[in-house]
Amino acid sequence: QVQLVESGGGLVQAGGSLRLSCAVSGRTFSSYAMGWFRQAPGKEREFVSAMSWSGGNLYYADSVKGRFTISRDNAKNTVYLQMNSLKPEDTAVYYCAADIAQPWVAKIAVDDYDYWGQGTQVTVST
């Protein structure tokens, strides 16, 4: 059974930074592509960033490009999302997800991911 556990969310002022972590257990972490998504109240879950198993294939949503950085440590079975220059519109529950079908490709669609974490709240105040 694959489990994903996010941590690192919290309350931060606009312009501040947070680093989210997602610890994965249950299978060989290096065989997954990983993604980060977020969902604000009343909105659909949206893509934030994704990385292939090797790290060679990366995508970012336009809204976070230049501010957020995805990374992974396969030795620690963990993927990270460094979030800088946070804005109030970044407020959402952030989810990590794992794709085992095509780990060499970073994907942006919710339906492409097989496993999900429970989410961590990020709140950015003005």
Contact map, one row per residue, 1 for C-alpha under 8 A:
111000000000000000000000011000000000000000000000000000000000000000000000000000000000000000000000000000000000000000000000000000
111100000000000000000001111000000000000000000000000000000000000000000000000000000000000000000000000000000000000000100000000000
111110000000000000000001110000000000000000000000000000000000000000000000000000000000000000000000000000000000000000111000000000
011111000000000000000111100000000000000000000000000000000000000000000000000000000000000000000001100000000000000000111100000000
001111100000000000000111000000000000000000000000000000000000000000000000000000000000000000000000000000000000000000001110000000
000111110000000000011110000000000000000000000000000000000000000000000000000000000000000000000011000000000000000000001111000000
000011111000000000011100000000000000000000000000000000000000000000000000000000000000000000000000000000000000000000000001000000
000001111100000001111000000000000000000000000000000000000000000000000000000000000000000000000000000000000000000000000001000000
000000111110000001110000000000000000000000000000000000000000000000000000000000000000000000000000000000000000000000000001111000
000000011111000001000000000000000000000000000000000000000000000000000000000000000000000000000000000000000000000000000001111000
000000001111100000000000000000000000000000000000000000000000000000000000000000000000000000000000000000000000000000000000011110
000000000111110111000000000000000000000000000000000000000000000000000000000000000000000000000000000000000000000000000000011110
000000000011111100000000000000000000000000000000000000000000000000000000000000000000010000000000000000000000000000000000000111
000000000001111100000000000000000000000000000000000000000000000000000000000000000000111100000000000000000000000000000000000111
000000000000111110000000000000000000000000000000000000000000000000000000000000000001111000000000000000000000000000000000000000
000000000001111111000000000000000000000000000000000000000000000000000000000000000001110000000000000000000000000000000000000000
000000000001001111100000000000000000000000000000000000000000000000000000000000000111110000000000000000000000000000000000000000
000000011101000111110000000000000000000000000000000000000000000000000000000000000111000000000000000000000000000000000000000000
000000011000000011111000000000000000000000000000000000000000000000000000000000011110000000000000000000000000000000000000000000
000001111000000001111100000000000000000000000000000000000000000000000000000000011110000000000000000000000000000000000000000000
000001110000000000111110000000000000000000000000000000000000000000000000000001111000000000000000000000000000000000000000000000
000111100000000000011111000000000000000000000000000000000000000000000000000001110000000000000001000000000000000000001000000000
000111000000000000001111100000000000000000000000000000000000000000000000000111100000000000000000000000000000000000000000000000
011110000000000000000111110010000000000000000000000000000000000000000000000011000000000000000000000000000000000000000000000000
011100000000000000000011111110000000000000000000000000000000000000000000000010000000000000000000000000000000000000000000000000
111000000000000000000001111100000000000000000000000000000000000000000000000000000000000000000000000000000000000000000000000000
110000000000000000000000111110000000000000000000000000000000000000000000000000000000000000000000000000000000000000000000000000
000000000000000000000000111111110000000000000000000000000000000000000000000000000000000000000000000000000000000000000000000000
000000000000000000000001101111110000000000000000000000000000000000000000010011000000000000000000000000000000000000000000000000
000000000000000000000000000111111000000000000000000011000000000000000000010010000000000000000000000000000000000000000000000000
000000000000000000000000000111111000000000000000000010000000000000000000000000000000000000000000000100100000000000000000000000
000000000000000000000000000111111100000000000000000110000000000000000000000000000000000000000000011101110000000000000000000000
000000000000000000000000000001111110000000000000011110000000000000000000000000000000000000000000011101111100000000000000000000
000000000000000000000000000000011111000000000000011110000000000000000000000000100000000000000001111000000100000000000000000000
000000000000000000000000000000001111100000000011111000000000000000000000000000000000000000000001110000000111000000000000000000
000000000000000000000000000000000111110000000011110000000000000000000000000000001000000000000111100000000000000000000000000000
000000000000000000000000000000000011111000001111100000000000000000000000000000000000000000000111100000000000000000000000000000
000000000000000000000000000000000001111100001111000000000000000000000000000000000000000000011110000000000000000000000000000000
000000000000000000000000000000000000111110111100000000000000000000000000000000000000000000011100000000000000000000000000000000
000000000000000000000000000000000000011111111000000000000000000000000000000000000000000000111000000000000000000000000000000000
000000000000000000000000000000000000001111100000000000000000000000000000000000000000000000010000000000000000000000000000000000
000000000000000000000000000000000000000111110000000000000000000000000000000000000000000000000000000000000000000000000000000000
000000000000000000000000000000000000001111111000000000000000000000000000000000000000000000000000000000000000000000000000000000
000000000000000000000000000000000000001101111100000000000000000000000000000000000000000000000000000000000000000000000000000000
000000000000000000000000000000000000111100111110000000000000000000000000000000000000000000000000000000000000010000000000000000
000000000000000000000000000000000000111000011111000000000000000000000000000000000000000000000000000000000000010000000000000000
000000000000000000000000000000000011110000001111100000000000100000000000000000000000000000000000000000000001110000000000000000
000000000000000000000000000000000011110000000111110000000001100100000000000000000000000000000000000000000001000000000000000000
000000000000000000000000000000000011100000000011111000000111100000000100000000000000000000000000000000000001000000000000000000
000000000000000000000000000000001111000000000001111100000111000000000100000000000000000000000000000000000111000000000000000000
000000000000000000000000000000001110000000000000111111111110000000000110000000000000000000000000000000001110000000000000000000
000000000000000000000000000000011100000000000000011111111100000000000000000000000000000000000000000000111100000000000000000000
000000000000000000000000000001111100000000000000001111110000000000000000000000000000000000000000000000111000000000000000000000
000000000000000000000000000001000000000000000000001111111000000000000000000000000000000000000000000000010000000000000000000000
000000000000000000000000000000000000000000000000001111111100000000000011000000000000000000000000000000000000000000000000000000
000000000000000000000000000000000000000000000000001111111100000000000000000000000000000000000000000000000000000000000000000000
000000000000000000000000000000000000000000000000001101111110000000000000000000000000000000000000000000011100000000000000000000
000000000000000000000000000000000000000000000000111100111111000000000000000000000000000000000000000000000100000000000000000000
000000000000000000000000000000000000000000000000111000001111100000000000000000000000000000000000000000000111000000000000000000
000000000000000000000000000000000000000000000001110000000111110110000000000000000000000000000000000000000000000000000000000000
000000000000000000000000000000000000000000000011100000000011111110000000000000000000000000000000000000000000000000000000000000
000000000000000000000000000000000000000000000000000000000001111110000000000000000000000000000000000000000000000000000000000000
000000000000000000000000000000000000000000000000000000000000111110000000000000000000000000000000000000000000000000000000000000
000000000000000000000000000000000000000000000001000000000001111111110000000000000000000000000000000000000000000000000000000000
000000000000000000000000000000000000000000000000000000000001111111110000000000000000000000000000000000000000000000000000000000
000000000000000000000000000000000000000000000000000000000000000111111000000000000000000000000000000000000000000000000000000000
000000000000000000000000000000000000000000000000000000000000000111111000000000000011110000000000000000000000000000000000000000
000000000000000000000000000000000000000000000000000000000000000111111100000000001111000000000000000000000000000000000000000000
000000000000000000000000000000000000000000000000000000000000000001111110000000011110000000000000000000000000000000000000000000
000000000000000000000000000000000000000000000000111000000000000000011111000000111100000000000000000000000000000000000000000000
000000000000000000000000000000000000000000000000001000100000000000001111100000111000000000000000000000000000000000000000000000
000000000000000000000000000000000000000000000000000000100000000000000111110011110000000000000000000000000000000000000000000000
000000000000000000000000000000000000000000000000000000000000000000000011111111100000000000000000000000000000000000000000000000
000000000000000000000000000011000000000000000000000000000000000000000001111111000000000000000000000000000000000000000000000000
000000000000000000000000000000000000000000000000000000000000000000000000111111000000000000000000000000000000000000000000000000
000000000000000000000010000000000000000000000000000000000000000000000000111111000000000000000000000000000000000000000000000000
000000000000000000000011100011000000000000000000000000000000000000000001111111100000000000000000000000000000000000000000000000
000000000000000000001111000010000000000000000000000000000000000000000001111111110000000000000000000000000000000000000000000000
000000000000000000001110000000000100000000000000000000000000000000000111100011111000000000000000000000000000000000000000000000
000000000000000000111100000000000000000000000000000000000000000000001111000001111100000000000000000000000000000000000000000000
000000000000000000111000000000000001000000000000000000000000000000011110000000111110000000000000000000000000000000000000000000
000000000000000011110000000000000000000000000000000000000000000000011100000000011111000000000000000000000000000000000000000000
000000000000000011110000000000000000000000000000000000000000000000111000000000001111110000000000000000000000000000000000000000
000000000000001111000000000000000000000000000000000000000000000000110000000000000111110000000000000000000000000000000000000000
000000000000011110000000000000000000000000000000000000000000000000100000000000000011111000000000000000000000000000000000000000
000000000000111110000000000000000000000000000000000000000000000000100000000000000011111101000000000000000000000000000000000100
000000000000011000000000000000000000000000000000000000000000000000000000000000000000111111100000000000000000000000000000000111
000000000000010000000000000000000000000000000000000000000000000000000000000000000000011111100000000000000000000000000000001111
000000000000000000000000000000000000000000000000000000000000000000000000000000000000001111100000000000000000000000000000000100
000000000000000000000000000000000000000000000000000000000000000000000000000000000000011111110000000000000000000000000000011100
000000000000000000000000000000000000000100000000000000000000000000000000000000000000001111111000000000000000000000000000111100
000000000000000000000000000000000000011110000000000000000000000000000000000000000000000001111100000000000000000000000000111000
000000000000000000000000000000000000011100000000000000000000000000000000000000000000000000111110000000000000000000000011110000
000000000000000000000000000000000001111000000000000000000000000000000000000000000000000000011111000000000000000000000011110000
000001000000000000000000000000000001110000000000000000000000000000000000000000000000000000001111100000000000000000011111000000
000101000000000000000100000000000111100000000000000000000000000000000000000000000000000000000111110000000000000000011010000000
000100000000000000000000000000000111100000000000000000000000000000000000000000000000000000000011111000000000000011111000000000
000000000000000000000000000000011110000000000000000000000000000000000000000000000000000000000001111100000000000011110000000000
000000000000000000000000000000011100000000000000000000000000000000000000000000000000000000000000111111100000000111100000000000
000000000000000000000000000000111000000000000000000000000000000000000000000000000000000000000000011111100000000011000000000000
000000000000000000000000000000000000000000000000000000000000000000000000000000000000000000000000001111100000000000000000000000
000000000000000000000000000000011000000000000000000000000000000000000000000000000000000000000000001111111000000000000000000000
000000000000000000000000000000111000000000000000000110000000000000000000000000000000000000000000001111111100000000000000000000
000000000000000000000000000000011000000000000000000111001000000000000000000000000000000000000000000001111100000000000000000000
000000000000000000000000000000001000000000000000001110001000000000000000000000000000000000000000000001111110000000000000000000
000000000000000000000000000000001110000000000000011100001110000000000000000000000000000000000000000000111111000000000000000000
000000000000000000000000000000000010000000000000011000000010000000000000000000000000000000000000000000001111100100000000000000
000000000000000000000000000000000010000000000011110000000010000000000000000000000000000000000000000000000111110100000000000000
000000000000000000000000000000000000000000000010000000000000000000000000000000000000000000000000000000000011111110000000000000
000000000000000000000000000000000000000000001110000000000000000000000000000000000000000000000000000000000001111110000000000000
000000000000000000000000000000000000000000000000000000000000000000000000000000000000000000000000000000000000111111000000000000
000000000000000000000000000000000000000000000000000000000000000000000000000000000000000000000000001000000011111111000000000000
000000000000000000000000000000000000000000000000000000000000000000000000000000000000000000000000111100000000111111110000000000
000000000000000000000000000000000000000000000000000000000000000000000000000000000000000000000000111100000000001111110000000000
011100000000000000000000000000000000000000000000000000000000000000000000000000000000000000000000111000000000000011111000000000
001100000000000000000000000000000000000000000000000000000000000000000000000000000000000000000011110000000000000011111100000000
001111000000000000000100000000000000000000000000000000000000000000000000000000000000000000000011100000000000000000111110000000
000111000000000000000000000000000000000000000000000000000000000000000000000000000000000000000010000000000000000000011111000000
000011000000000000000000000000000000000000000000000000000000000000000000000000000000000000001111000000000000000000001111100000
000001111100000000000000000000000000000000000000000000000000000000000000000000000000000000001110000000000000000000000111110000
000000001100000000000000000000000000000000000000000000000000000000000000000000000000000000111100000000000000000000000011111000
000000001111000000000000000000000000000000000000000000000000000000000000000000000000000001111100000000000000000000000001111100
000000001111000000000000000000000000000000000000000000000000000000000000000000000000000101110000000000000000000000000000111110
000000000011110000000000000000000000000000000000000000000000000000000000000000000000011111100000000000000000000000000000011111
000000000011110000000000000000000000000000000000000000000000000000000000000000000000001100000000000000000000000000000000001111
000000000000110000000000000000000000000000000000000000000000000000000000000000000000001100000000000000000000000000000000000111
